[in-house]
């Protein structure tokens, strides 16, 4: 293998950023990022940058996350005084110059999370007086440092710090932080904490804590932290918590003393005995919101001691994604039913619930919201949970049992009939495949969700009181029920070929039809809806006709009463083939396609006009005459060829010395002068002017064969004569039959040559008097000597002598 030279290596290093989609500035080698939108938001993430790239100084937001920037100099962000948000998340950033952020006077958001910062320098933030959001999570620093790096950040409202390496928090670490809307502290391995460190922050909004280690090994530290952030108005979220034994719940006694009202657990592991201890620790506390998510429960389900606690203040109970270890040993949750007696809102989601006993339901006298979605309820167990349609749950307004294996829509309609305050019902993601012809529903029902089922048709089972109906992702092909109060209709993911008629929905304002098989829709479809304002119809198989493209492009520009509220790139042509895959907003169709009738009319009109002009031109050039005569000539010639084949010698067909073509009005001259002179011998056995033999002339009066067409006779006469004599006069030019004889003779001139025609002018006649289509004859009159009938008697012998000489055959 050839070794790289130093020049080749330098070129390769220069091309590396170009291969990764970067541009290199020739001045100092810094890359350039040009991915900025019209709002001056620059997304330079996932680009492989090793240095802060150059961007426009007009940038307002700069995302440099997921690059390889390990070092920041004081000049990297120079000139970005307008920058409001800077994201350096996940770069491996290990070193930042103390003055790196000095020019960012307008910065409001700074994200330095998931880097390699081992030491936090207070000088970084000294000029960021209006900073509102700061994220320092998951860096390997063990302490925040002193003096406080937050001093002077009077507008700071969201602060996130900590990580696996955080070991201590001193009271001076957060000096300067006076109030926060959101505080997040990751301190799973916290070993030292000064009481009151977080207690000076007030008012304090939402607090999220990770104190896995302290709850297991240093309960006092965990209690101190909880005590500093516990306020009645402050929601507390505890993540990555594992409670084992009575000692691990002692920190909550401090929170109970502060009378906290909102407590949430995420990624929570607890035993049944420890959870009972937790309930006893908060006994009597005015807790109104209890949220538990992603919980792993161990034990056998022994809750007897918990029955002595008082949780009448709970207004909302939320439990999602609960997993019971050794479920076969677990008794039940029934003894915890007292937690549900008083809340107005209860959610038990994806917890494997297959029934809620009717006796428990009867005790839920305050319940207004019940969510049992993504569980194991069947039609029978749902009937038990709702007391078989008895008028329990009298205050219930919202019921969500979606994601359960329910099959009978008529049963659920029966079960909720007596829920006289029910307004919202979610039975989506079930196994409904059909709908009964009629159903009974509470008259208060306004919102119904039956999406992602298997319905193939709808019936009048649906209540007329509905204002919002979701039938998305079924197998529906049509929908035409009368729902006079309906305001929102969701029909995405079905098999509709067109928009439903709007007349049954006089109050409909929002319609979604995405992911169907719509081919097109038009203004008339939208006008059938009286009050429709918002339409989503993207991601369908559109046939891009001219009318549809013009209409939709106008709608996408919001030119109309109905607004298309989904993305423009969802409207894509499926056909015709040459537009397949093209956005409707960018489709362009030709005039030929869009105005076919007009195009055909104009094209036919233009073709007709051209045809007329061509006909006039052909007529002026006598093309029609040439065609007609060519056809007649070919027919006559074919007939002649048949006669020749019947005769061994073609010369035998030459029966006449000349065929005489003349006008009937000139017959007197022919009979009085021409015939006697050329055919009749004199009394002494010779002609009147010469001793030559008499000539045989072909005259139409006597020599045309009866039973044949005149044209065939004319053609035959010309072919059987050695010469053709034209007796030209004004009468000749005006005679139709003479014109035929001229026509056929004209063609014969082309085949036999120019010396077969003899012209006799009875009266003065110029070539201009001959029709222009007889070009050969006119040329003969110009180039060939013709005989002119003399009026003087003494010149006539010379005329006849010249004529006889012209009529002599080759043998003569």
C-alpha positions in Angstrom: 0.0 0.0 0.0 1.3 3.5 -0.8 2.1 5.7 2.1 0.2 9.0 2.4 2.3 12.1 1.8 2.0 15.1 4.2 0.1 17.0 1.5 -2.4 14.1 1.0 -2.9 13.8 4.8 -3.6 17.5 5.1 -6.2 17.3 2.3 -7.8 14.4 3.9 -8.1 16.2 7.2 -9.6 19.1 5.4 -12.2 16.9 3.7 -13.3 15.1 6.9 -15.7 17.9 8.1 -17.0 18.3 4.5 -17.9 14.6 4.5 -19.8 15.1 7.7 -21.9 18.0 6.3 -19.7 20.8 7.6 -18.1 23.7 5.9 -14.6 24.8 6.8 -13.7 28.5 7.1 -10.3 29.1 5.6 -9.3 31.8 8.1 -8.9 29.9 11.4 -10.1 26.4 10.5 -13.4 26.7 12.4 -16.3 24.9 10.9 -19.5 26.7 9.7 -23.1 25.7 10.4 -25.7 27.2 8.1 -28.7 25.2 9.3 -30.7 28.2 10.5 -34.4 28.8 9.8 -36.3 32.0 9.2 -36.8 32.5 12.9 -33.0 32.5 13.4 -33.0 29.1 15.2 -29.9 27.2 14.3 -29.9 23.4 14.7 -26.3 22.2 14.6 -26.8 19.0 16.6 -25.5 15.6 15.7 -23.0 17.1 13.2 -19.7 15.8 14.6 -18.3 19.3 15.4 -15.2 19.3 17.5 -15.2 23.1 17.9 -18.0 25.6 18.2 -19.0 26.3 14.6 -19.4 29.7 13.1 -23.1 30.7 12.7 -24.9 33.9 11.8 -24.6 36.7 14.4 -28.4 37.0 14.1 -29.0 33.6 15.7 -31.5 33.6 18.6 -31.3 29.9 19.4 -28.3 27.6 18.9 -28.4 23.8 19.4 -25.0 22.2 19.6 -26.1 19.1 21.4 -24.6 15.6 20.6 -21.4 16.8 19.1 -17.8 16.3 20.2 -16.9 19.8 21.5 -14.6 19.2 24.4 -13.2 22.7 24.8 -14.7 26.2 24.6 -12.4 29.3 24.2 -13.3 32.9 25.0 -13.8 33.7 21.3 -16.0 30.8 20.2 -19.3 32.7 21.0 -18.0 36.2 20.5 -20.5 38.5 18.8 -23.6 36.5 19.6 -25.1 39.2 21.9 -28.6 38.4 20.5 -28.5 34.7 21.4 -31.3 33.7 23.8 -30.8 29.9 24.1 -27.7 27.8 23.9 -27.7 23.9 24.1 -24.4 22.1 24.7 -26.0 18.9 25.9 -23.9 15.6 25.5 -20.7 17.0 24.0 -18.1 15.6 26.3 -17.3 19.2 27.2 -14.5 19.2 29.8 -13.2 22.8 29.8 -14.8 26.2 29.4 -12.9 29.4 29.4 -14.0 31.7 32.2 -15.0 34.4 29.7 -16.6 32.0 27.1 -20.1 33.4 27.8 -19.3 37.0 28.5 -20.8 38.3 25.3 -24.1 36.5 25.7 -25.9 39.3 27.5 -29.3 38.2 26.1 -29.0 34.5 27.0 -32.1 33.1 28.8 -31.5 29.4 28.5 -28.3 27.4 29.0 -27.9 23.6 28.9 -24.6 22.1 29.9 -25.9 18.7 30.9 -24.3 15.3 30.3 -20.8 16.6 29.8 -17.5 16.1 31.6 -17.3 19.3 33.7 -15.5 18.3 37.0 -15.5 21.9 38.3 -18.1 24.6 38.0 -16.7 28.1 37.6 -18.8 31.0 38.9 -17.2 33.3 36.3 -19.1 31.5 33.5 -22.4 33.1 34.6 -21.2 36.5 35.8 -22.7 38.4 32.8 -25.8 36.3 32.3 -28.0 38.5 34.4 -31.3 37.6 32.6 -30.7 33.9 32.6 -33.9 32.0 33.3 -33.2 28.3 32.7 -30.0 26.5 33.7 -29.3 22.8 33.3 -26.1 21.4 34.9 -27.2 17.8 35.3 -25.1 14.7 35.0 -21.6 16.2 35.1 -18.8 14.6 37.2 -18.6 17.5 39.7 -18.8 16.5 43.4 -19.9 19.9 44.6 -21.3 23.2 43.3 -18.4 25.2 44.6 -18.0 28.4 46.5 -18.6 31.2 46.1 -22.1 30.5 44.6 -22.1 30.4 40.9 -25.8 31.5 40.9 -25.2 34.8 42.6 -26.7 37.6 40.5 -29.0 35.4 38.6 -32.1 37.2 39.9 -34.3 36.1 37.0 -33.5 32.4 37.3 -36.7 30.3 37.4 -35.7 26.8 36.4 -32.6 25.2 37.9 -31.3 21.6 37.4 -28.1 20.3 38.9 -26.5 17.2 40.3 -25.5 13.8 39.1 -24.0 10.5 40.2 -20.8 12.3 41.4 -22.5 14.9 43.6 -21.4 14.3 47.2 -22.1 17.5 49.1 -24.3 20.5 49.2 -23.3 23.5 51.3 -25.5 26.4 52.3 -23.5 28.9 50.4 -23.8 26.8 47.2 -27.1 28.2 46.1 -26.8 31.8 47.4 -28.5 34.2 45.0 -31.3 31.8 44.1 -34.4 33.5 45.6 -37.3 31.9 43.8 -37.8 29.1 41.4 -40.7 27.6 39.3 -38.9 24.3 38.8 -36.0 22.7 40.8 -34.4 19.4 39.9 -31.7 17.9 42.0 -30.1 14.5 41.2 -28.3 13.4 44.4 -28.5 9.7 44.6 -25.1 9.5 46.2 -25.3 12.6 48.3 -23.2 12.2 51.5 -23.2 15.6 53.1 -25.9 18.3 53.2 -26.2 21.5 55.2 -29.7 21.8 56.6 -31.4 24.8 55.1 -29.4 24.8 51.8 -32.6 24.6 49.7 -34.8 26.1 52.4 -33.9 29.7 51.4 -35.5 29.3 48.0 -39.0 30.7 48.2 -41.5 30.7 46.6 -40.7 27.3 45.2 -42.7 25.6 42.5 -42.3 22.0 41.4 -39.4 20.0 43.0 -38.0 16.8 41.5 -35.5 14.9 43.7 -33.4 11.8 43.3 -32.3 10.6 46.7 -31.9 6.9 46.2 -28.8 6.5 48.4 -29.8 8.8 51.3 -33.2 7.0 51.7 -31.3 3.7 52.1 -28.2 4.7 54.1 -28.7 8.3 55.5 -32.2 8.8 56.5 -31.4 12.0 58.4 -29.9 13.6 55.3 -32.9 12.6 53.2 -35.2 14.0 55.9 -33.3 17.3 55.9 -33.5 17.7 52.1 -37.3 16.9 52.1 -37.9 19.3 55.0 -36.2 22.2 53.1 -38.5 21.8 50.0 -41.7 20.8 51.6 -44.4 23.4 51.3 -48.2 23.0 51.0 -48.1 24.7 47.6 -45.0 22.8 46.3 -45.5 19.5 44.3 -42.8 17.1 45.2 -41.6 14.4 42.8 -39.3 11.6 44.0 -37.6 9.5 41.4 -35.5 6.3 41.6 -36.7 5.5 45.1 -36.5 2.2 46.9 -38.2 2.0 50.3 -37.4 -0.9 52.6 -38.5 -1.1 56.2 -39.9 1.5 58.6 -36.7 3.6 58.7 -36.8 4.4 55.0 -40.2 6.2 55.4 -39.1 8.4 58.3 -38.1 11.3 56.1 -41.8 11.7 55.1 -42.7 12.6 58.7 -40.9 15.9 58.1 -42.9 16.5 55.0 -46.1 15.6 56.9 -45.3 18.3 59.4 -45.1 20.8 56.5 -48.5 19.6 55.4 -47.6 18.9 51.8 -50.5 18.4 49.4 -48.9 16.9 46.3 -46.6 13.9 46.3 -45.4 11.8 43.3 -43.3 8.7 42.9 -41.6 7.6 39.7 -39.5 4.4 39.3 -40.6 3.4 42.7 -39.9 0.1 44.5 -41.7 -0.7 47.7 -43.0 -3.6 49.8 -46.5 -3.9 51.1 -45.4 -3.5 54.7 -43.3 -0.4 53.9 -46.1 1.2 51.9 -48.4 0.7 55.0 -45.7 2.5 57.1 -45.6 5.3 54.5 -49.4 5.7 54.8 -49.1 5.8 58.5 -46.3 8.4 58.4 -48.5 10.7 56.4 -51.6 9.9 58.3 -53.7 13.0 58.9 -51.6 15.1 56.4 -53.9 17.1 54.0 -52.5 15.2 51.0 -54.7 15.9 48.0 -52.7 14.5 45.1 -50.9 11.1 45.2 -49.2 10.0 42.0 -47.4 6.7 41.7 -45.8 5.6 38.3 -43.6 2.7 37.3 -43.9 1.0 40.7 -42.7 -2.5 41.7 -44.5 -4.0 44.6 -43.3 -6.9 46.7 -45.0 -8.8 49.5 -48.3 -10.6 49.9 -50.7 -7.7 49.9 -51.3 -7.4 53.6 -52.8 -4.0 54.3 -54.7 -4.4 57.6 -52.8 -1.6 59.5 -53.5 0.9 56.7 -57.2 0.8 57.5 -56.6 3.0 60.5 -55.3 5.9 58.5 -57.2 9.0 57.5 -56.9 10.1 53.8 -60.2 11.9 53.4 -58.3 14.9 51.9 -57.1 13.0 48.8 -58.7 14.5 45.7 -56.8 12.7 43.0 -55.2 9.3 43.1 -53.0 8.2 40.1 -51.4 4.8 39.7 -49.8 3.6 36.4 -47.6 0.8 35.4 -47.7 -1.3 38.6 -45.9 -4.6 38.7 -46.5 -7.1 41.5 -43.7 -9.5 42.2 -44.9 -13.0 43.0 -48.4 -12.2 41.9 -49.6 -15.7 42.8 -48.8 -15.0 46.5 -50.4 -11.6 46.4 -53.8 -11.4 48.1 -55.5 -8.3 46.6 -55.7 -4.5 46.8 -59.2 -4.5 48.2 -58.1 -3.4 51.6 -56.7 -0.3 50.1 -60.1 0.6 48.7 -60.4 3.3 51.3 -57.9 5.4 49.3 -60.6 5.6 46.6 -63.6 6.5 48.8 -63.0 10.2 48.8 -61.0 11.2 45.6 -63.0 12.9 42.8 -60.4 11.6 40.3 -59.0 8.0 40.2 -56.7 6.6 37.6 -55.5 3.0 37.7 -53.7 2.4 34.4 -51.9 -0.7 33.1 -52.0 -2.4 36.5 -53.5 -5.7 35.5 -56.9 -4.9 37.1 -59.6 -7.3 35.9 -62.4 -6.3 38.2 -63.5 -3.6 40.6 -66.1 -5.2 42.9 -69.5 -3.5 42.8 -69.4 -3.1 46.6 -66.3 -0.9 46.1 -68.0 1.1 43.4 -70.9 1.8 45.6 -68.6 3.5 48.1 -67.1 5.9 45.5 -69.7 8.5 46.2 -67.5 11.5 45.2 -66.0 10.0 42.1 -66.2 12.2 39.0 -63.3 10.8 36.9 -62.5 7.1 36.6 -59.7 5.8 34.3 -59.2 2.1 34.2 -57.5 2.0 30.8 -55.0 -0.7 29.7 -56.1 -3.3 32.1 -57.8 -6.7 31.8 -61.5 -5.8 32.1 -63.9 -8.0 30.1 -67.5 -7.4 29.4 -68.5 -9.5 32.4 -66.1 -7.9 34.8 -66.9 -4.5 33.5 -70.6 -5.3 34.3 -69.6 -6.2 37.8 -67.4 -3.0 38.2 -70.4 -0.8 37.1 -72.9 -2.8 39.2 -74.7 -4.2 36.2 -76.1 -0.8 35.2 -77.4 0.1 38.6 -77.5 3.8 39.4 -74.2 3.9 41.3 -71.3 6.4 40.6 -74.0 9.1 40.5 -71.4 11.9 40.2 -69.2 10.2 37.5 -68.6 12.5 34.5 -65.6 10.9 32.8 -65.2 7.2 32.3 -62.1 5.7 30.5 -62.0 2.0 30.0 -60.0 2.0 26.8 -57.4 -0.6 26.0 -59.4 -3.5 27.6 -60.6 -6.6 25.8 -64.2 -5.5 25.5 -66.4 -6.9 22.7 -70.1 -5.9 23.3 -70.9 -2.3 22.6 -74.6 -2.8 23.5 -73.5 -4.0 26.9 -71.4 -0.9 27.7 -74.2 1.3 26.5 -76.6 -0.4 28.9 -74.1 -0.2 31.8 -73.7 3.6 31.5 -77.3 4.4 30.8 -77.9 5.3 34.5 -74.8 7.4 34.9 -76.9 10.5 34.6 -74.0 13.0 34.8 -71.6 11.1 32.4 -70.3 13.5 29.7 -67.1 11.7 28.5 -66.8 8.0 27.6 -63.6 6.5 26.2 -63.9 2.9 24.9 -61.1 3.1 22.3 -58.6 0.3 21.6 -61.2 -2.4 22.3 -62.4 -5.4 20.3 -65.7 -3.9 19.0 -66.4 -5.2 15.5 -70.1 -4.3 15.1 -72.6 -1.8 16.4 -76.2 -2.7 17.3 -79.0 -1.0 15.5 -80.0 0.9 18.6 -78.5 1.7 22.0 -79.5 3.5 25.2 -77.1 6.2 26.4 -77.3 8.9 29.1 -78.7 12.1 27.7 -75.7 14.0 29.1 -73.1 12.1 27.0 -71.2 14.6 24.8 -67.8 13.0 24.1 -67.5 9.5 22.8 -64.2 7.8 21.7 -64.4 4.4 19.9 -61.2 4.8 18.0 -58.8 1.9 17.1 -61.5 -0.7 17.3 -62.7 -3.0 14.5 -65.9 -1.3 13.4 -66.9 -1.7 9.8 -70.2 0.3 9.9 -72.1 2.7 12.1 -75.7 2.7 13.1 -78.2 4.9 14.9 -76.8 3.4 18.1 -74.6 6.5 18.4 -76.3 9.1 20.7 -77.6 12.3 19.1 -76.4 14.3 22.0 -72.7 13.9 21.0 -70.6 17.0 20.5 -67.2 15.2 20.0 -67.0 11.8 18.3 -63.8 9.9 17.6 -64.0 6.9 15.2 -60.4 7.0 14.0 -58.6 3.8 12.9 -61.5 1.5 12.3 -62.6 -0.1 9.0 -65.3 2.4 8.1 -66.1 3.3 4.5 -69.0 5.8 5.2 -70.6 7.8 7.8 -74.0 9.6 7.4 -75.8 9.6 10.8 -77.7 12.7 11.9 -75.8 14.3 14.8 -77.1 17.8 15.0 -74.9 18.9 18.0 -71.7 17.4 16.8 -68.8 19.9 16.8 -65.8 17.6 16.3 -65.5 14.4 14.2 -62.4 12.3 13.9 -62.4 9.8 11.1 -58.7 9.3 10.4 -57.3 5.9 9.6 -60.4 4.4 7.9 -61.3 3.6 4.3 -63.2 6.6 3.2 -63.0 7.5 -0.5 -64.4 10.9 0.0 -65.5 13.4 2.7 -68.8 12.6 4.4 -71.8 14.7 3.5 -72.1 17.8 5.7 -75.8 18.1 5.9 -76.2 15.7 8.9 -73.7 17.8 10.9 -75.0 21.4 10.8 -72.7 22.4 13.8 -69.5 20.6 12.8 -66.4 22.7 13.2 -63.5 20.3 13.1 -63.1 17.3 10.9 -60.0 15.0 10.6 -59.7 12.6 7.6 -56.0 11.6 7.6 -54.7 8.2 6.5 -57.8 7.2 4.6 -58.1 6.4 0.9 -59.4 9.8 -0.2 -58.8 10.5 -3.9 -59.9 14.2 -3.9 -62.4 16.7 -2.5 -63.6 20.0 -3.6 -65.3 23.3 -2.7 -68.8 21.7 -3.0 -67.8 19.1 -0.4 -66.7 21.8 2.0 -69.7 24.0 1.3 -72.0 21.2 2.4 -70.8 21.8 6.0 -72.4 25.0 7.4 -69.9 25.8 10.1 -66.8 23.8 9.3 -63.6 25.7 10.3 -60.8 23.2 10.6 -60.0 20.2 8.3 -57.2 17.7 8.4 -57.1 15.5 5.3 -53.4 14.8 4.7 -51.7 11.4 4.0 -54.3 10.2 1.6 -54.0 8.8 -2.0 -54.8 11.9 -3.9 -55.5 11.9 -7.6 -54.0 15.3 -8.7 -56.5 16.5 -11.3 -56.4 20.1 -12.3 -59.4 21.2 -10.3 -58.2 19.4 -7.2 -54.7 20.8 -7.4 -55.9 24.4 -7.9 -58.5 24.1 -5.2 -56.1 22.5 -2.6 -53.3 25.0 -3.3 -55.8 27.8 -2.7 -56.9 26.1 0.6 -53.3 25.6 1.7 -52.9 29.3 1.4 -55.8 29.7 3.8 -57.9 31.3 1.1 -61.3 30.2 2.3 -63.5 29.7 5.4 -62.1 26.2 6.0 -58.5 26.0 7.2 -56.3 23.0 6.6 -54.6 22.7 10.0 -52.3 19.7 9.3 -48.9 19.8 7.6 -48.6 20.7 3.9 -46.2 17.8 3.3 -49.1 15.5 4.2 -50.8 16.3 0.9 -48.9 14.2 -1.7 -50.0 13.1 -5.2 -50.5 9.4 -5.6 -51.5 9.7 -9.3 -51.0 10.4 -12.2 -47.8 8.5 -12.4 -45.6 11.5 -13.4 -46.7 13.4 -10.3 -46.5 10.5 -7.9 -44.8 11.5 -4.7 -44.9 15.2 -5.4 -46.4 17.6 -2.9 -49.8 18.9 -4.0 -48.7 22.4 -3.1 -45.9 22.2 -5.7 -47.7 20.2 -8.4 -47.9 21.9 -11.8 -50.2 20.6 -14.6 -50.1 21.6 -18.2 -52.7 23.5 -20.1 -53.4 20.4 -22.2 -54.4 18.5 -19.1 -56.1 21.2 -17.1 -58.2 22.7 -19.9 -58.8 19.7 -22.1 -62.1 20.8 -23.7 -60.7 24.3 -24.4 -57.4 22.8 -25.6 -59.2 20.3 -27.9 -61.5 23.1 -29.2 -58.6 25.5 -29.9 -56.6 22.7 -31.4 -59.5 21.6 -33.6 -60.1 25.2 -34.6 -56.5 25.7 -35.4 -56.3 22.5 -37.3 -59.5 23.4 -39.2 -58.1 26.8 -40.0 -54.8 25.4 -41.1 -56.7 22.8 -43.1 -58.7 25.5 -44.8 -55.6 27.6 -45.5 -53.9 24.4 -46.8 -56.9 23.6 -49.0 -56.8 27.2 -50.4 -53.1 26.9 -51.0 -53.5 23.5 -52.7 -56.4 24.9 -54.8 -54.3 27.8 -55.8 -51.5 25.5 -56.7 -53.9 23.2 -58.6 -52.9 20.2 -56.4 -56.5 18.9 -56.4 -56.6 19.0 -60.2 -53.3 17.2 -60.3 -54.5 14.5 -58.0 -57.8 14.1 -59.9 -56.1 13.9 -63.2 -53.4 11.5 -61.8 -56.1 9.2 -60.6 -57.9 9.4 -63.9 -54.7 8.9 -65.8 -53.7 5.8 -63.7 -57.1 4.3 -64.3 -57.0 5.0 -68.0 -53.4 3.8 -68.2 -54.3 0.5 -66.5 -57.0 0.0 -69.0 -54.6 0.7 -71.7 -52.1 -1.7 -70.4 -54.7 -4.4 -70.5 -55.3 -3.7 -74.1 -51.6 -3.8 -74.8 -51.2 -7.2 -73.1 -54.0 -8.4 -75.4 -51.9 -7.3 -78.4 -48.5 -8.7 -79.3 -47.2 -5.5 -80.7 -47.9 -2.2 -79.0 -47.5 -0.4 -82.4 -50.7 -2.1 -83.5 -52.5 0.2 -81.2 -51.4 3.2 -83.1 -54.5 3.6 -85.4 -54.4 7.3 -86.1 -51.9 9.9 -87.2 -53.4 12.5 -84.9 -56.2 13.0 -82.4 -57.8 16.3 -83.0 -59.0 18.2 -79.9 -61.4 21.1 -80.7 -64.4 22.9 -79.4 -67.8 22.0 -80.8 -68.1 25.6 -81.8 -65.0 25.2 -84.0 -66.4 22.1 -85.6 -67.2 24.1 -88.8 -63.5 24.9 -89.3 -62.5 21.3 -88.6 -65.0 19.8 -91.0 -64.6 22.5 -93.7 -60.9 22.9 -93.7 -58.9 20.4 -91.6 -60.6 17.1 -92.6 -60.8 17.8 -96.3 -57.2 18.9 -96.4 -55.6 16.1 -94.4 -57.9 13.1 -95.0 -59.6 13.5 -98.4 -57.5 12.8 -101.5 -57.8 15.1 -104.5 -59.6 14.0 -107.6 -56.3 12.9 -109.2 -55.6 10.6 -106.2 -53.6 13.1 -104.1 -54.4 15.5 -101.5 -55.2 19.1 -102.3 -51.8 20.5 -101.3 -49.4 17.6 -101.5 -48.8 14.3 -103.1 -48.3 12.7 -99.6 -50.6 9.9 -98.5 -53.9 10.9 -96.7 -53.7 11.1 -93.0 -55.9 9.3 -90.5 -57.4 11.6 -87.9 -59.3 10.7 -84.8 -62.4 12.8 -84.2 -64.6 12.4 -81.2 -67.8 12.7 -83.2 -67.1 9.7 -85.4 -64.3 7.7 -83.7 -65.3 7.5 -80.0 -66.6 4.0 -79.2 -70.1 3.8 -77.9 -70.5 2.1 -74.5 -67.3 3.5 -73.1 -67.0 6.5 -70.9 -66.0 9.7 -72.4 -62.8 9.8 -70.4 -61.8 6.3 -71.5 -62.5 7.3 -75.1 -60.4 10.5 -74.8 -57.5 8.5 -73.2 -57.8 5.8 -75.8 -57.8 8.3 -78.6 -54.7 10.1 -77.3 -52.8 6.8 -76.8 -53.8 5.4 -80.2 -52.7 8.6 -82.0 -49.1 9.5 -82.9 -49.8 13.2 -82.4 -52.4 15.3 -80.7 -53.6 18.4 -82.4 -55.1 21.1 -80.3 -57.3 23.6 -82.2 -56.9 26.5 -79.7 -59.4 29.3 -79.5 -61.5 31.1 -76.9 -64.1 28.5 -77.5 -61.6 25.7 -76.7 -60.5 27.3 -73.4 -64.2 27.6 -72.3 -65.2 24.0 -73.3 -65.3 21.4 -70.5 -64.7 18.5 -72.7 -61.7 20.2 -74.3 -60.4 20.7 -70.9 -60.6 17.0 -70.3 -58.7 16.4 -73.5 -56.2 19.0 -72.5 -55.9 17.3 -69.1 -55.2 13.9 -70.4 -53.0 15.2 -73.1 -51.1 17.1 -70.4 -50.3 13.8 -68.6 -49.5 12.1 -71.9 -46.9 14.9 -72.5 -45.0 13.8 -69.5 -44.8 10.2 -70.7 -44.5 10.5 -74.4 -42.4 13.7 -74.6 -43.1 17.2 -75.8 -43.1 16.5 -79.6 -46.5 14.7 -79.5 -48.5 17.8 -79.2 -49.2 20.2 -82.1 -50.8 23.5 -81.4 -53.0 25.4 -84.0 -54.2 28.8 -83.1 -57.4 29.7 -84.9 -57.3 33.2 -83.5 -54.8 35.2 -81.5 -54.4 33.5 -78.1 -51.6 34.1 -75.5 -50.3 31.5 -73.0 -52.0 33.5 -70.2 -55.4 32.4 -71.7 -54.5 28.8 -71.0 -55.2 27.7 -67.3 -52.2 27.8 -65.1 -52.6 24.2 -64.1 -51.6 23.2 -67.6 -48.0 24.1 -66.9 -46.6 21.7 -69.5 -48.9 23.2 -72.2 -48.1 26.7 -71.2 -44.4 25.8 -71.4 -44.9 24.4 -74.9 -46.6 27.6 -76.0 -43.5 29.5 -74.7 -40.8 27.2 -76.0 -42.4 25.4 -79.0 -43.4 26.9 -82.4 -47.1 26.7 -82.9 -49.2 27.1 -86.2 -51.3 30.0 -86.6 -54.3 29.9 -89.0 -53.8 32.6 -91.5 -56.7 34.7 -92.5 -55.1 35.4 -95.9 -55.9 32.8 -98.6 -52.5 32.9 -100.2 -50.7 31.9 -97.0 -52.8 28.8 -96.3 -50.9 26.3 -98.5 -47.8 27.0 -96.5 -49.9 26.4 -93.3 -51.0 23.0 -94.5 -47.5 22.1 -95.6 -46.2 22.8 -92.2 -49.0 20.9 -90.5 -48.4 17.8 -92.7 -44.7 17.9 -91.9 -45.4 18.1 -88.2 -47.8 15.1 -88.5 -45.4 12.8 -90.3 -44.4 9.6 -88.5 -40.9 8.2 -88.1 -41.4 5.9 -91.0 -42.4 8.8 -93.2 
